[in-house]
Amino acid sequence: MENESVPLVFGTDGWRDVIAERFTFDNLRLAAAAYAEHLLERAASGPVLVGYDTRFMGRQFALAVAGVLRGAGLEALVSADYLPTPALSFAVSHYGASGGVMLTASHNPPQYSGFKLKGSYGGTATDDIYRDVARRVANVAARGAAGGAALPADSTGQAAVGEFDVREAYYAALSRLVDLELLRQADATLVHDPMGGAGAGWLKGFANATGALKVEETRGRPDPEFHGVNPEPIPANLQPTSELMTGPPDRSPVTPRPGSGPLFAVATDGDADRLGVVLPGGAYFNSHQIFAVLLDHLARSDAALGQDSRTVVKTFTVSRIIERLASDRGLAVEETPVGFKHIVEALLTGRALIGGEESGGIGVGRHLPERDGIANALLLLEAVVTAGEPLAEIFARLERETGWRHAYDRRDLVLQDDGTKERLLEELADPPGTIGGWRVLSVEDRDGVKLNLAEEGEASATAWLLFRASGTEPVLRLYCEAPDAASVSRILAAAEAFVLAA
């Protein structure tokens, strides 16, 4: 078994590696065997659903996983075609499955693939599930190294594996989530950029099936190379979408009205569980802003629907405007480490109205315990139509209401895997007194090291800087929020200089 001396590393949402280096059929079968053991010990009774995105060898990898699951005595079904991660999560719940496997590396570069797990409840696997499967991977590999039977044989053969197609049922669930008649009356148009990933055709298909909106698709051809970019919906990867939204003038409405062109563009990542937005004129509307608008909209609409979810869940990397907005709406706030698996636990209890992370993944309590970029695109449209204001104006109003000014950026520094990241984080427990001309008021260490910052002469923090090691890449991430873009740039530059000098 190749690379057996190096364990498979499970990060914030599963295992990811470079295809043909560490992401091989042998290692994938190890992970599938460990997951089969996990399910069998819990007396799993329903089928296990296996999905895949548009990356290289996706269907072949899915069939290999299904073969191991079948060999272990479990029923396994493979998606009829590529599908978004949230559609797989919905399918697990819809079909009463024991769990699910999604072959995707999400937003990672094209050379990666990954192994995500879904709980029987139809959502992101919890931390407990991932820990148990990771432990079992090592045990399965050890048995193989000792000459034992590491992998169950597939007694039925891959050709016998059944398929599932959840598109129609998933569209029905989305139709229950939003007010279709309201959207039809608005006669609104969106642009969708699936970046060549698993969202290709899904939002447009919903629009065509319901007649509730119009969708113009760009980079809609499925592509394992993601049309030459990493499939992460951030400004650096969205230039074609930004150019499309820039002009001509009749494509840039200031209010939602019939025939006025796209209200905004949505971009979904490689497996369509995350969302980015480009506004008319080409400006980027980031994940924190999306979260704030959805929180405001859901706090109003769920109250009108008689929903009783009173908690907002945010990861450590999310804007503080979420905390202030939740407080203004009488909602509690829970903060978690990075990783949607932490948020899903609150969604499963029913207490969470919404939960989200900095990377654009947002889950809605009355939908799925899962991130869903397609559902969130529809909810954003509903928010704009309901408010009668463009997204930018809605967010500006929320800034005024909360008294929190928001600008944000993130830098990813590739460092040698020699302990530098860990040493830096230890040193930051006793940080410098200032950074980028801002005073360090306090330190938090929930996930990485966050420095709360104040301008000279100010008593309270109006900015923060976070140093955090990636769980899936040899990267140290620097996150910063401050009142304006110039301050964010200055703080990040100082932080990068601090890291490189260490």
GUVO-607315 format. One line per 8 residues: number of its first residue (from 1); their letters; for each residue x, y, z of C-alpha. Coordinates in Angstrom, 1 decimal. Example, Ala and Ser with C-alpha at 12.3 -4.5 7.8 and 13.67 -1.06 7.14 Angstrom:
<rs>
1> AS> 12.3/-4.5/7.8; 13.7/-1.1/7.1 .
</rs>
This chain:
<rs>
1> MENESVPL> 0.0/0.0/0.0; 1.7/3.2/-1.1; 2.5/6.0/1.3; 1.3/3.8/4.1; 3.8/5.4/6.5; 2.1/8.8/6.2; -1.4/9.0/7.7; -4.2/10.6/5.8 .
9> VFGTDGWR> -4.8/14.0/7.3; -8.4/15.0/8.0; -8.8/18.8/8.1; -11.8/21.1/8.8; -14.0/19.2/6.4; -12.5/15.8/5.4; -9.4/14.6/3.7; -7.9/16.4/0.7 .
17> DVIAERFT> -4.7/15.6/-1.3; -3.1/16.0/-4.7; -4.5/13.5/-7.3; -2.0/10.7/-8.1; 0.3/11.8/-5.3; -1.6/11.1/-2.0; -5.1/11.1/-3.4; -4.8/7.6/-5.0 .
25> FDNLRLAA> -7.2/4.7/-5.4; -5.3/2.8/-2.7; -5.6/5.6/-0.1; -9.2/6.4/-1.1; -10.1/2.7/-0.5; -8.5/3.0/3.0; -10.7/5.9/3.8; -13.8/4.2/2.4 .
33> AAYAEHLL> -13.0/1.0/4.5; -12.7/3.1/7.6; -16.0/4.8/6.9; -17.6/1.4/6.3; -16.4/0.3/9.7; -17.7/3.4/11.3; -21.2/2.9/9.8; -21.3/-0.8/10.6 .
41> ERAASGPV> -20.4/-0.3/14.2; -23.4/2.1/14.4; -25.7/-0.6/12.9; -26.3/1.5/9.7; -29.5/0.3/7.9; -30.0/2.6/4.9; -27.9/3.0/1.8; -24.8/5.1/1.6 .
49> LVGYDTRF> -24.8/7.7/-1.1; -21.7/8.6/-3.0; -21.4/11.8/-5.0; -18.7/13.6/-7.0; -17.9/17.0/-8.5; -16.4/17.9/-11.8; -12.8/17.2/-10.9; -10.6/14.6/-12.7 .
57> MGRQFALA> -11.6/11.0/-12.2; -14.6/12.0/-10.1; -16.9/9.2/-11.2; -14.2/6.6/-11.1; -13.2/7.5/-7.6; -16.9/7.4/-6.6; -17.3/3.9/-8.0; -14.2/2.8/-6.1 .
65> VAGVLRGA> -15.6/4.1/-2.8; -18.9/2.4/-3.6; -17.1/-0.9/-4.3; -15.5/-0.9/-0.9; -18.8/0.0/0.9; -20.5/-2.9/-1.0; -17.7/-5.3/-0.1; -18.3/-4.4/3.5 .
73> GLEALVSA> -21.9/-5.4/3.2; -23.4/-1.9/2.9; -25.8/-0.8/0.1; -24.1/2.0/-1.9; -25.6/4.2/-4.6; -23.6/6.6/-6.8; -25.0/9.8/-8.2; -26.0/9.6/-11.8 .
81> DYLPTPAL> -23.9/12.6/-12.7; -21.8/15.3/-10.9; -23.8/17.2/-8.3; -23.4/19.9/-5.7; -22.4/18.9/-2.2; -25.6/20.4/-0.7; -27.6/18.3/-3.2; -25.9/15.2/-1.9 .
89> SFAVSHYG> -26.6/16.2/1.7; -30.2/16.7/0.9; -30.3/13.3/-0.8; -29.0/11.6/2.3; -31.9/12.9/4.3; -34.4/12.5/1.4; -33.6/8.9/0.8; -33.2/8.0/4.5 .
97> ASGGVMLT> -29.5/7.0/3.9; -27.1/6.0/6.6; -24.6/8.6/5.4; -22.8/10.0/2.4; -19.4/10.5/0.8; -18.7/13.4/-1.5; -15.6/13.3/-3.7; -14.6/16.9/-3.9 .
105> ASHNPPQY> -11.8/19.2/-2.8; -14.2/22.1/-2.7; -12.3/25.4/-3.3; -8.9/23.8/-3.5; -6.8/24.0/-6.8; -7.7/21.6/-9.7; -4.9/19.1/-8.9; -6.6/18.2/-5.6 .
113> SGFKLKGS> -9.5/15.9/-4.8; -11.1/15.1/-1.5; -13.2/12.9/0.7; -16.1/14.6/2.6; -18.5/12.8/4.8; -22.2/13.4/5.4; -24.2/12.4/8.5; -27.5/10.5/8.3 .
121> YGGTATDD> -29.3/13.8/9.1; -28.3/15.2/5.7; -25.5/17.6/6.5; -21.8/18.0/7.2; -20.3/15.3/9.3; -19.6/16.3/12.9; -16.2/16.5/14.5; -16.9/13.2/16.3 .
129> IYRDVARR> -17.6/11.4/13.0; -14.4/12.7/11.4; -12.3/11.9/14.4; -13.6/8.3/14.5; -13.1/7.7/10.8; -9.6/9.2/10.9; -8.7/6.9/13.8; -10.0/3.9/11.8 .
137> VANVAARG> -8.0/4.8/8.7; -4.8/4.3/10.7; -6.1/1.0/12.0; -7.1/-0.3/8.5; -3.7/0.7/7.2; -1.9/-1.0/10.1; -3.8/-4.3/9.4; -2.7/-4.2/5.8 .
145> AAGGAALP> 0.9/-3.5/6.7; 0.8/-6.5/9.1; -0.4/-8.8/6.2; -4.0/-8.8/7.2; -7.1/-8.1/5.1; -7.1/-4.3/5.1; -9.9/-3.8/2.6; -13.3/-5.6/2.1 .
153> ADSTGQAA> -13.7/-7.2/-1.3; -16.4/-5.9/-3.6; -18.3/-9.1/-4.1; -20.8/-7.6/-6.6; -18.5/-5.6/-8.9; -18.6/-1.9/-9.7; -21.1/-2.5/-12.6; -23.7/-3.6/-10.1 .
161> VGEFDVRE> -23.7/-0.3/-8.1; -27.0/1.5/-8.4; -27.5/5.2/-9.1; -29.6/8.0/-7.7; -30.8/11.3/-9.1; -32.1/13.9/-6.6; -32.4/16.9/-8.8; -36.2/17.1/-8.9 .
169> AYYAALSR> -36.6/16.5/-5.1; -33.9/19.1/-4.3; -35.6/21.7/-6.5; -38.8/21.0/-4.6; -37.0/21.7/-1.3; -35.7/25.0/-2.7; -39.2/25.9/-3.8; -40.4/25.5/-0.2 .
177> LVDLELLR> -37.5/27.6/1.1; -38.2/30.8/-0.8; -41.4/32.7/-1.9; -41.7/31.7/-5.5; -44.6/34.0/-6.2; -42.7/37.0/-4.8; -39.8/36.2/-7.1; -42.0/35.7/-10.1 .
185> QADATLVH> -43.6/39.1/-9.6; -40.1/40.7/-9.4; -39.2/39.3/-12.8; -35.6/39.3/-11.6; -32.4/38.1/-13.3; -29.2/36.8/-11.8; -25.9/35.8/-13.3; -24.5/32.5/-12.0 .
193> DPMGGAGA> -20.8/31.7/-12.4; -20.3/28.1/-11.3; -16.6/28.4/-12.2; -16.8/25.1/-14.1; -17.7/23.3/-10.9; -20.6/21.1/-9.6; -23.1/24.0/-9.5; -23.1/24.2/-13.3 .
201> GWLKGFAN> -26.6/24.0/-14.6; -28.2/23.6/-11.2; -29.3/27.2/-10.4; -30.3/27.7/-14.1; -32.1/24.4/-14.0; -34.1/25.6/-11.0; -35.0/28.8/-12.7; -36.2/27.0/-15.8 .
209> ATGALKVE> -38.2/24.5/-13.8; -40.0/27.0/-11.7; -40.1/30.2/-13.8; -39.4/32.1/-10.6; -36.4/34.0/-11.9; -34.1/34.2/-14.9; -30.5/33.0/-14.7; -27.7/33.9/-17.1 .
217> ETRGRPDP> -24.8/31.4/-16.7; -21.1/32.2/-17.3; -18.3/29.6/-17.1; -21.1/27.1/-17.0; -19.3/24.3/-18.9; -18.1/21.6/-16.4; -14.3/21.7/-16.3; -11.9/19.8/-14.2 .
225> EFHGVNPE> -9.4/22.7/-14.6; -12.1/25.2/-13.6; -11.5/27.5/-16.6; -8.0/28.2/-15.5; -8.6/29.4/-11.9; -8.9/27.9/-8.4; -12.6/27.3/-7.8; -12.8/29.7/-4.9 .
233> PIPANLQP> -15.3/32.6/-5.4; -12.9/35.4/-4.3; -12.1/38.5/-6.4; -8.8/37.1/-7.8; -10.8/34.3/-9.5; -13.8/36.2/-10.6; -12.5/38.7/-13.2; -14.7/37.4/-16.0 .
241> TSELMTGP> -17.8/37.8/-13.9; -16.7/41.2/-12.7; -16.2/42.3/-16.3; -19.6/41.0/-17.3; -21.3/42.9/-14.5; -19.4/46.2/-15.2; -21.3/47.4/-18.2; -23.2/48.5/-20.3 .
249> PDRSPVTP> -25.2/50.8/-18.1; -28.5/49.1/-18.6; -27.0/46.0/-16.9; -26.4/47.9/-13.7; -29.7/48.7/-11.9; -29.9/50.6/-8.7; -33.3/49.1/-7.7; -34.8/45.7/-8.5 .
257> RPGSGPLF> -37.2/46.3/-11.3; -38.4/44.1/-14.3; -36.2/44.2/-17.4; -33.4/46.1/-15.7; -30.7/43.5/-16.1; -29.1/41.2/-13.5; -29.5/42.4/-9.9; -26.2/40.7/-9.0 .
265> AVATDGDA> -24.0/37.8/-9.9; -23.4/34.8/-7.7; -20.3/32.5/-8.0; -20.3/29.1/-6.4; -17.1/27.2/-5.5; -16.1/23.8/-6.9; -18.8/21.8/-5.1; -21.3/24.7/-4.8 .
273> DRLGVVLP> -21.6/24.8/-1.1; -20.0/28.3/-0.9; -21.0/31.6/-2.4; -19.4/34.8/-3.6; -21.3/37.8/-5.1; -20.4/40.4/-7.7; -22.5/43.6/-7.8; -23.6/45.6/-10.8 .
281> GGAYFNSH> -20.6/47.7/-11.7; -18.2/44.8/-10.9; -17.6/45.4/-7.1; -17.2/42.3/-5.0; -19.7/41.7/-2.2; -17.9/39.5/0.3; -19.0/36.6/2.5; -19.3/38.7/5.7 .
289> QIFAVLLD> -21.7/41.0/3.9; -23.7/38.1/2.5; -24.0/36.6/6.0; -25.2/40.0/7.4; -27.9/40.5/4.7; -29.1/36.9/5.1; -29.2/37.2/8.9; -31.2/40.4/8.7 .
297> HLARSDAA> -33.6/38.9/6.1; -34.1/35.6/8.0; -34.5/37.3/11.3; -37.5/39.1/9.8; -38.9/36.4/7.6; -38.6/33.5/10.0; -40.4/35.6/12.7; -43.2/36.1/10.2 .
305> LGQDSRTV> -43.3/32.4/9.6; -43.5/31.6/13.3; -40.0/30.1/13.5; -38.4/30.0/16.9; -34.7/29.7/16.2; -33.0/32.4/18.2; -29.2/31.7/17.8; -26.7/32.9/15.3 .
313> VKTFTVSR> -23.6/30.8/14.9; -20.3/32.2/13.5; -16.8/31.0/13.1; -13.9/32.8/14.7; -13.0/34.4/11.3; -16.4/36.2/10.7; -17.0/39.9/10.9; -18.0/41.5/14.2 .
321> IIERLASD> -21.0/43.1/12.4; -22.7/39.7/12.8; -22.4/39.9/16.6; -23.8/43.5/16.7; -26.6/42.8/14.2; -27.7/39.7/16.1; -27.7/41.7/19.4; -29.9/44.4/17.7 .
329> RGLAVEET> -32.3/41.7/16.6; -32.5/40.0/20.0; -30.6/36.9/19.0; -27.9/35.0/20.8; -24.5/34.5/19.2; -22.3/31.4/19.4; -18.7/31.5/18.1; -16.9/28.3/17.0 .
337> PVGFKHIV> -13.5/27.4/15.6; -13.1/27.3/11.8; -14.9/24.5/10.1; -18.5/24.0/9.2; -18.6/20.7/11.2; -18.7/22.9/14.4; -21.6/25.0/13.1; -23.6/21.9/12.1 .
345> EALLTGRA> -23.9/20.8/15.7; -26.0/23.9/16.5; -28.0/23.6/13.3; -28.9/20.0/14.3; -30.4/21.1/17.7; -32.8/23.4/15.9; -31.7/26.5/17.9; -29.8/28.1/15.1 .
353> LIGGEESG> -31.4/30.6/12.7; -28.3/30.7/10.6; -24.6/29.7/10.8; -21.8/30.8/8.7; -18.0/31.0/8.1; -15.7/33.5/6.5; -15.1/31.3/3.4; -18.7/31.8/2.1 .
361> GIGVGRHL> -20.3/28.7/3.6; -23.6/29.5/5.2; -26.3/27.2/6.6; -29.9/28.1/7.2; -31.8/26.5/10.1; -35.0/25.8/8.2; -33.2/24.3/5.2; -30.3/21.9/5.8 .
369> PERDGIAN> -27.6/21.4/8.4; -25.2/22.2/5.5; -23.8/25.0/3.5; -25.7/25.6/0.3; -24.5/28.2/-2.2; -27.5/27.7/-4.5; -30.1/28.1/-1.7; -28.3/31.1/-0.4 .
377> ALLLLEAV> -28.3/32.7/-3.8; -32.1/32.4/-3.9; -32.4/33.8/-0.3; -30.3/36.8/-1.2; -32.5/37.5/-4.2; -35.6/37.2/-1.9; -33.9/39.6/0.5; -33.3/42.2/-2.2 .
385> VTAGEPLA> -36.8/41.9/-3.6; -38.4/42.1/-0.1; -36.3/45.1/0.9; -36.7/46.9/-2.5; -33.0/47.9/-2.2; -29.8/46.7/-3.9; -27.4/44.6/-1.8; -24.9/47.4/-1.4 .
393> EIFARLER> -27.6/49.7/0.1; -28.9/47.0/2.4; -25.4/46.4/3.8; -24.7/50.1/4.2; -28.0/50.4/6.2; -26.9/47.6/8.4; -23.5/49.3/9.0; -25.3/52.5/10.1 .
401> ETGWRHAY> -27.7/50.6/12.3; -24.9/48.6/14.1; -22.3/51.3/14.2; -19.7/48.9/12.8; -17.8/49.8/9.7; -16.6/46.8/7.6; -13.7/46.3/5.3; -11.9/43.0/5.1 .
409> DRRDLVLQ> -9.2/41.0/3.4; -7.2/37.8/3.8; -3.6/36.8/2.8; -2.3/33.3/2.5; 1.4/32.8/3.2; 3.0/29.6/2.0; 5.6/28.5/4.6; 7.9/25.6/4.9 .
417> DDGTKERL> 6.5/22.7/6.8; 9.2/23.0/9.4; 7.3/24.1/12.5; 7.5/27.8/11.6; 3.7/28.2/11.7; 3.4/26.6/15.1; 6.3/28.6/16.5; 4.8/31.9/15.3 .
425> LEELADPP> 1.5/31.2/16.9; 3.2/30.4/20.2; 5.1/33.7/20.1; 1.9/35.6/19.3; 0.5/34.6/22.7; 2.6/37.5/23.9; 2.1/39.9/21.0; 3.8/43.2/20.2 .
433> GTIGGWRV> 2.2/46.3/21.6; 1.3/47.7/18.1; 1.0/46.3/14.6; 0.6/48.6/11.6; 0.2/51.6/13.8; -2.7/50.0/15.7; -2.6/49.2/19.4; -3.1/45.6/20.5 .
441> LSVEDRDG> -5.9/45.6/23.1; -6.4/41.9/23.7; -5.7/38.5/22.4; -8.1/35.5/21.7; -7.0/32.0/20.8; -10.1/30.0/20.0; -8.6/29.0/16.6; -5.2/30.6/15.9 .
449> VKLNLAEE> -4.4/33.9/17.5; -6.6/36.9/17.1; -5.4/40.4/18.0; -8.1/43.0/18.8; -6.9/46.4/17.6; -7.7/50.0/18.4; -6.5/53.2/16.7; -4.3/55.5/18.7 .
457> GEASATAW> -6.4/57.4/21.2; -9.4/55.0/20.9; -10.4/53.0/23.9; -12.3/50.2/22.1; -11.4/47.9/19.3; -12.6/48.7/15.8; -10.4/46.2/14.0; -8.9/42.7/14.4 .
465> LLFRASGT> -6.1/40.6/12.9; -6.1/36.8/13.0; -3.1/34.5/12.4; -4.3/30.9/11.7; -2.7/27.8/10.2; -4.7/26.1/7.4; -5.9/22.6/8.2; -5.5/21.3/4.6 .
473> EPVLRLYC> -2.5/23.3/3.0; 1.0/24.4/4.1; -0.3/27.9/4.6; -0.5/30.5/7.3; -3.6/32.6/6.8; -3.8/36.2/7.9; -7.3/37.7/8.3; -8.1/41.3/9.0 .
481> EAPDAASV> -11.2/43.4/9.5; -11.0/47.2/9.9; -13.1/50.3/9.2; -11.7/50.9/5.7; -9.7/49.2/3.0; -6.6/51.3/3.6; -6.4/50.3/7.2; -6.9/46.6/6.3 .
489> SRILAAAE> -4.1/46.8/3.8; -1.7/48.5/6.2; -2.4/46.0/9.0; -2.0/43.0/6.7; 1.3/44.4/5.3; 2.6/44.8/8.9; 1.5/41.3/9.8; 3.1/39.7/6.7 .
497> AFVLAA> 6.4/41.6/7.5; 6.2/40.2/11.1; 5.8/36.7/9.8; 8.5/36.9/7.2; 10.9/38.4/9.8; 10.3/35.6/12.3 .
</rs>
